[in-house]
């Protein structure tokens, strides 16, 4: 595996994606999964560990350590509606 993943298309050079951890036989990326996977050759990956958004940031509250806290994690965790959420999950799963 190279130090970075770069994708050069006909008209544009996209940014490099650097791993956050790397050994001789292991590379860990913390980036947009669709962008990373699109740059890898077919049948290149042995395992994918996925932690997709749960879309739970809905201005609700929960109890954490005996205190009421908001459940909002950020815009990345807000639902885009059932149809768009489903399309997103189908897209990343297909790419895997």
Secondary structure, DSSP 8 states (H G I E B T S, - for coil): --SEE--B-SS-B---EE-SEE-SS-EE--S-HHHHHHHS-TT--S-----------SS-EEEETTEEEE----GGGS---HHHHHHHHHHHHHH-
